[in-house]
């Protein structure tokens, strides 16, 4: 049988931060950060280890991010074997990749060996093949082969997220044999919640939770108390789909199988929490057009990553300006139009963004699809119509009182209704269309939506003004 699997991330210790090291917001105090920087600069390793001893891995990660780029490598090397590489799973990708490039391969290999397999893969996966090979070469053969196999799985798949450390037992064992095995085996996981039942070919037969084992009599066979229809995922299944399974069925862990349906690893809920956080953060960034940008990225990288989407936005703004240019004579005759037209466009843009945000998230969670798309589109159109009428009355009365022109108030009211309805439809139809074409709606929906609401808003307002007022 195979075993092993502490899935809960190992912390440097279970000690909370001393109050003296915290500021009013709960972060590190300036005095503490300055002290750590001075200790790093002075290469006072013993004192530095004493100051960070007792911090959680996540706290050390925050501290590492607060240090300057030149201080990070000396900080890690000063801690030496006391540095828990779990910290690198908590820092920004940019910092992690830079540290791994600058630290000696043998130092990284030594730290990675102490990690769970899924954490080790997470740390190594973004390195190029040459750097991966150099680090893996420093690791004992059995562990090296396991990590190399995991790194071959598709990115953001169950295979990349799984741990190859788990406890497996045969179905014919008794509860007593299983308990004795767990008591007598030294290299069992530090934390585990389920046992996986397999046949001689390692095909998954079922799972047994610890509470069932503890409640059963010793002579009872594992086959009699196991869950014989367990949830299972293939190694190449997308991590988002796995996360949805955990959410839907309230799972603690799930087995991962290969193409021959043999159990090769497990995924636990703590890993899925990370997946959910990463996917939400990724969607938010994409909706804003900032890609995979991190707070610790350089000025040049940040500017370059934002440039493309700003350039696309410039092109759409030019298109909206061309629409305005069609009515330049109309605007010259009534200056009030130039004052009022941004209101129509901005209201449409905001309304469309509300719909688009809900739609993109619903597509990501599989709550929106062909079966209910028609109903949701109709709903958003009616919502746009209802809000459009409400704001049409408001802006119509404001315009009439402002400029003393009831017809102008009627024109902007009508344009508001048109643009709000179009915004609601665009906010749902654009993500649906992009998703149908195989594109990520979180990436480009905003650009198309802004273009539509600006063009329709300007055209409706200025077109109606040209026909009815002049």
C-alpha positions in Angstrom: 0.0 0.0 0.0 1.0 3.6 -0.5 0.5 6.3 2.0 1.3 9.9 2.9 -0.5 13.2 2.5 -0.4 16.1 4.9 -2.6 18.5 2.8 -3.0 21.3 5.2 -0.2 23.8 4.6 2.6 23.5 7.1 3.2 26.7 9.1 6.5 27.9 10.5 4.8 27.8 13.9 1.4 28.3 15.5 2.4 31.5 17.3 0.5 34.7 16.6 2.4 37.9 15.8 3.5 39.8 18.9 1.5 43.1 19.2 4.8 45.1 19.2 5.4 43.9 15.6 2.0 45.0 14.3 0.6 48.4 13.3 -2.9 49.7 13.7 -4.1 47.9 10.6 -2.8 44.5 11.7 0.2 44.5 9.4 3.9 44.7 10.3 4.9 47.9 12.0 7.4 50.2 10.4 9.8 49.7 13.3 9.8 45.9 12.8 10.3 46.1 9.1 13.2 48.5 9.5 14.7 46.2 12.2 14.5 43.2 9.8 16.1 45.3 7.0 19.0 46.3 9.3 19.5 42.7 10.4 19.6 41.5 6.7 22.1 44.3 5.8 24.3 43.4 8.8 24.0 39.7 8.0 23.1 39.1 11.7 21.6 35.6 11.0 21.1 34.5 14.6 19.2 37.6 15.6 17.2 37.6 12.4 16.1 34.0 12.9 15.0 34.8 16.4 12.9 37.8 15.2 11.0 35.8 12.6 10.8 32.6 14.7 7.1 32.1 15.6 5.7 33.6 12.4 3.2 31.8 10.2 4.3 31.0 6.7 1.8 33.6 5.4 3.3 36.2 7.7 6.8 35.5 6.5 5.5 35.8 2.9 4.1 39.2 3.7 7.4 40.2 5.3 9.2 39.0 2.2 7.0 41.1 0.0 7.6 44.2 2.1 11.4 43.9 1.8 13.2 45.5 -1.2 14.2 43.3 -4.1 17.8 43.5 -3.0 17.0 42.2 0.5 14.9 39.2 -0.4 17.6 36.7 -1.3 19.9 37.6 1.6 16.8 37.3 3.9 16.1 33.8 2.7 19.7 32.6 2.7 20.2 34.1 6.2 17.4 31.9 7.5 19.0 28.9 5.8 17.4 25.5 6.8 15.0 27.4 9.0 13.3 28.9 5.9 10.1 27.0 5.2 9.6 26.9 1.4 5.8 26.9 2.0 6.4 30.6 2.2 6.9 30.7 -1.5 3.4 29.4 -2.2 2.1 32.5 -0.5 4.1 35.3 -2.3 3.4 36.9 -5.6 4.4 35.0 -8.7 6.9 37.6 -9.6 8.8 37.4 -6.3 8.7 33.6 -6.3 10.1 33.3 -9.8 12.9 35.9 -9.1 13.9 34.2 -5.9 14.1 30.8 -7.5 16.3 32.2 -10.2 18.7 33.8 -7.8 18.9 31.1 -5.1 21.3 28.2 -5.5 19.7 25.1 -7.1 20.9 22.9 -4.2 19.3 25.2 -1.6 16.0 25.2 -3.5 16.1 21.4 -3.9 16.7 21.0 -0.2 13.7 23.2 0.6 11.4 21.6 -2.0 12.1 18.1 -0.6 10.4 19.0 2.6 7.2 20.2 0.9 4.0 18.3 0.0 4.2 17.3 -3.6 1.4 19.7 -4.7 3.2 22.6 -3.1 6.5 21.6 -4.7 4.9 21.5 -8.1 3.3 24.9 -7.5 6.7 26.4 -6.8 8.5 24.8 -9.7 5.9 24.9 -12.4 6.6 28.5 -13.6 10.3 27.9 -14.0 11.7 27.1 -17.5 12.7 23.5 -18.2 16.4 24.0 -17.7 16.0 25.5 -14.2 13.5 22.8 -13.3 15.9 20.1 -14.4 18.7 21.6 -12.4 16.7 21.7 -9.2 15.2 18.2 -9.8 18.6 16.8 -10.3 19.4 17.6 -6.7 16.4 15.6 -5.4 16.4 11.8 -4.7 15.2 9.7 -7.6 11.9 8.5 -6.3 10.8 12.0 -5.3 12.2 13.4 -8.5 10.2 11.1 -10.7 7.0 11.9 -8.9 7.6 15.7 -9.3 8.6 15.3 -12.9 5.4 13.4 -13.6 3.3 16.0 -12.0 4.9 18.8 -13.9 4.0 17.0 -17.1 0.3 17.4 -16.4 -1.6 20.3 -18.1 -1.4 23.7 -16.4 -4.4 24.5 -14.1 -5.4 20.9 -14.2 -6.3 18.5 -11.4 -2.9 16.8 -12.0 -1.1 20.0 -11.1 -3.1 20.6 -8.0 -3.1 17.1 -6.6 -0.9 15.7 -3.9 0.7 12.3 -4.5 0.7 11.7 -0.8 -2.3 9.8 0.5 -3.3 6.7 2.5 -4.6 3.7 0.5 -5.8 0.4 2.0 -7.4 -2.7 0.4 -11.1 -3.4 0.9 -10.6 -6.8 2.7 -8.7 -5.2 5.6 -10.6 -5.0 8.9 -11.0 -1.8 10.9 -8.6 -3.3 13.4 -5.9 -3.9 10.8 -6.3 -0.4 9.4 -6.0 1.2 12.8 -2.9 -0.9 13.7 -1.4 0.0 10.3 -1.9 3.7 11.0 -0.5 3.4 14.5 2.6 1.5 13.5 3.6 3.3 10.3 6.0 6.2 10.9 5.6 8.1 7.6 1.9 8.7 7.6 0.5 12.1 6.8 0.4 14.6 9.7 -3.2 15.5 8.7 -5.7 13.4 6.9 -9.4 12.9 6.9 -10.2 10.1 4.6 -8.7 6.8 3.6 -8.8 5.6 -0.1 -9.8 2.0 -0.8 -8.1 0.5 -3.8 -7.8 -2.9 -5.5 -4.4 -4.5 -6.4 -4.3 -2.4 -9.6 -4.9 0.8 -7.6 -8.3 1.4 -9.1 -10.3 3.4 -6.6 -13.1 1.3 -5.0 -14.3 3.8 -2.4 -13.4 6.1 0.5 -13.7 5.8 4.3 -13.8 8.8 6.6 -12.0 8.7 9.9 -15.2 9.1 11.8 -16.6 5.9 10.3 -13.4 4.0 11.2 -13.4 5.2 14.8 -17.1 4.3 15.2 -16.8 0.8 13.7 -15.8 -2.4 15.6 -12.4 -3.9 14.9 -13.6 -7.0 13.1 -15.6 -5.0 10.5 -14.2 -5.0 7.0 -13.4 -1.8 5.3 -15.5 -2.8 2.4 -18.6 -2.8 4.7 -18.2 0.8 5.9 -16.6 2.5 2.8 -18.4 4.9 0.5 -18.5 2.8 -2.6 -19.5 5.6 -5.1 -16.9 8.3 -4.3 -16.4 11.5 -6.3 -13.4 11.3 -8.6 -11.7 13.5 -11.2 -9.3 12.8 -14.0 -5.8 14.2 -13.9 -6.5 16.5 -16.9 -9.8 18.0 -15.6 -9.7 21.8 -15.3 -9.2 23.0 -11.7 -12.2 25.3 -12.0 -14.5 22.3 -12.7 -12.9 20.5 -9.7 -13.6 23.6 -7.5 -17.3 23.6 -8.6 -17.5 19.9 -7.6 -16.2 20.7 -4.2 -18.6 23.6 -3.8 -21.6 21.6 -5.1 -21.1 18.5 -3.0 -19.3 19.9 0.1 -16.3 17.6 -0.4 -13.3 17.4 1.9 -11.1 15.5 -0.6 -11.4 13.8 -3.9 -9.3 11.2 -5.7 -7.5 11.9 -8.9 -7.1 9.1 -11.5 -5.0 8.7 -14.6 -6.1 7.6 -18.1 -6.3 3.9 -16.9 -8.5 5.0 -13.9 -5.8 4.2 -11.4 -5.6 6.4 -8.3 -2.5 8.7 -8.7 -3.3 11.5 -6.1 -5.8 13.4 -4.2 -7.0 17.0 -4.0 -8.2 18.4 -0.7 -10.4 21.4 0.2 -7.5 23.6 1.3 -6.1 23.5 -2.2 -9.5 24.3 -3.7 -9.8 27.4 -1.5 -6.6 28.6 -3.2 -8.0 27.7 -6.6 -11.2 29.7 -6.0 -9.3 32.7 -4.7 -7.0 32.6 -7.7 -9.8 32.3 -10.2 -11.8 35.1 -8.7 -8.7 37.3 -8.7 -8.0 36.4 -12.3 -11.5 37.3 -13.4 -11.4 40.7 -11.7 -8.0 41.5 -13.3 -9.2 40.4 -16.8 -12.3 42.5 -16.5 -10.1 45.5 -15.8 -7.6 44.6 -18.6 -4.6 44.2 -16.3 -3.8 40.5 -17.1 -1.6 38.7 -14.5 -0.2 41.9 -13.0 1.1 41.8 -9.4 1.7 44.6 -7.0 5.4 43.8 -6.9 5.9 44.0 -10.7 8.3 46.5 -12.1 7.2 49.8 -13.7 8.2 48.7 -17.2 6.4 45.4 -17.0 3.2 47.0 -15.5 3.1 49.7 -18.2 3.7 47.2 -21.0 1.0 44.8 -19.8 -1.6 47.6 -19.6 -0.6 49.2 -22.9 -2.4 46.8 -25.2 -5.8 47.2 -23.6 -5.4 51.0 -23.3 -4.5 51.0 -27.1 -7.7 49.1 -27.8 -9.7 51.5 -25.6 -8.2 54.4 -27.6 -9.4 52.8 -30.8 -12.9 52.5 -29.5 -12.9 56.1 -28.2 -11.9 57.3 -31.6 -14.9 55.3 -33.1 -17.2 57.1 -30.6 -15.7 60.4 -31.5 -16.4 59.7 -35.2 -20.0 59.3 -34.3 -20.0 62.6 -32.6 -18.3 64.1 -35.6 -21.3 63.2 -37.8 -23.3 65.7 -35.8 -20.9 68.5 -35.4 -23.2 71.0 -37.1 -26.0 70.0 -34.7 -23.8 70.5 -31.7 -22.7 73.9 -33.0 -26.3 75.1 -33.1 -27.1 73.8 -29.6 -24.2 73.8 -27.1 -26.4 72.1 -24.5 -26.0 68.9 -26.5 -22.2 68.8 -25.8 -22.9 69.3 -22.1 -25.5 66.6 -21.9 -24.3 63.8 -24.2 -21.7 62.3 -21.8 -24.6 61.6 -19.3 -26.3 59.2 -21.7 -23.1 57.4 -22.6 -21.9 57.0 -19.0 -25.2 55.8 -17.7 -25.4 53.2 -20.4 -21.8 52.1 -19.8 -22.4 51.7 -16.0 -25.7 49.8 -16.6 -24.0 47.5 -19.1 -21.0 46.9 -16.8 -23.4 45.7 -14.0 -25.0 43.2 -16.4 -21.7 42.1 -17.8 -20.1 41.5 -14.4 -23.0 39.2 -13.4 -23.0 37.4 -16.8 -19.2 36.8 -16.8 -19.3 35.3 -13.3 -22.4 33.2 -14.2 -20.6 31.8 -17.2 -17.5 31.0 -15.1 -19.6 29.1 -12.6 -21.8 27.4 -15.3 -24.9 29.1 -14.0 -25.6 30.6 -17.4 -25.8 28.5 -20.5 -28.0 27.6 -23.5 -30.8 26.2 -21.3 -31.5 29.5 -19.6 -29.8 32.1 -21.9 -33.1 33.3 -23.5 -34.8 33.9 -20.1 -31.8 35.8 -18.8 -31.5 37.9 -21.9 -35.2 38.8 -21.6 -34.8 39.7 -18.0 -31.8 42.0 -18.6 -33.7 43.7 -21.4 -36.7 44.4 -19.1 -34.3 45.5 -16.3 -32.7 48.0 -18.8 -36.1 49.2 -19.9 -37.4 49.7 -16.3 -34.2 51.6 -15.2 -34.1 53.5 -18.5 -37.7 54.8 -17.9 -36.9 55.7 -14.3 -33.8 57.6 -15.2 -35.4 59.1 -18.3 -37.9 60.8 -16.1 -35.2 62.1 -13.7 -32.8 63.4 -16.4 -35.7 64.8 -18.5 -36.9 66.9 -15.6 -33.4 68.0 -14.7 -32.7 69.0 -18.3 -36.0 70.9 -18.6 -35.3 72.8 -15.4 -31.6 73.4 -16.3 -32.1 74.7 -19.9 -35.7 75.6 -19.8 -36.4 73.4 -22.9 -39.0 70.7 -22.6 -38.2 69.2 -26.0 -34.5 68.8 -25.1 -35.6 67.0 -21.9 -37.8 64.7 -24.0 -34.9 64.0 -26.4 -32.4 63.0 -23.6 -35.1 61.0 -21.9 -35.8 59.0 -25.1 -32.0 58.5 -25.7 -31.6 57.3 -22.1 -34.2 54.6 -22.5 -32.7 53.4 -25.8 -29.2 53.3 -24.4 -30.1 51.6 -21.1 -32.0 48.8 -23.0 -29.1 48.4 -25.4 -26.7 48.3 -22.5 -28.6 45.6 -20.7 -28.8 43.5 -23.9 -25.1 44.1 -24.7 -24.0 43.3 -21.2 -25.4 39.8 -21.5 -25.1 39.1 -25.3 -21.5 40.1 -25.6 -20.2 37.7 -23.0 -22.5 34.9 -24.3 -21.2 35.5 -27.9 -17.5 35.5 -26.8 -18.0 32.4 -24.8 -19.7 30.7 -27.7 -16.7 31.6 -29.9 -14.3 30.0 -27.4 -12.9 33.3 -26.1 -12.7 34.3 -22.5 -15.5 36.8 -21.9 -13.7 38.2 -18.9 -10.9 39.4 -21.1 -12.6 41.5 -23.8 -16.2 42.0 -22.9 -15.6 45.4 -21.4 -14.0 46.8 -24.5 -16.8 45.8 -26.8 -19.4 46.9 -24.2 -17.9 50.4 -23.9 -17.9 50.7 -27.6 -21.5 49.8 -28.0 -22.9 52.0 -25.2 -20.8 55.0 -26.3 -21.8 54.7 -30.0 -25.4 53.9 -29.4 -25.7 56.6 -26.7 -24.2 59.4 -28.8 -26.0 58.3 -31.9 -29.4 58.1 -30.2 -29.1 61.4 -28.4 -27.6 63.5 -31.2 -29.7 61.8 -33.9 -32.9 62.5 -32.0 -31.8 66.1 -31.4 -31.0 66.7 -35.0 -34.5 65.4 -36.0 -36.6 66.9 -33.3 -34.8 70.1 -32.2 -33.3 71.7 -35.3 
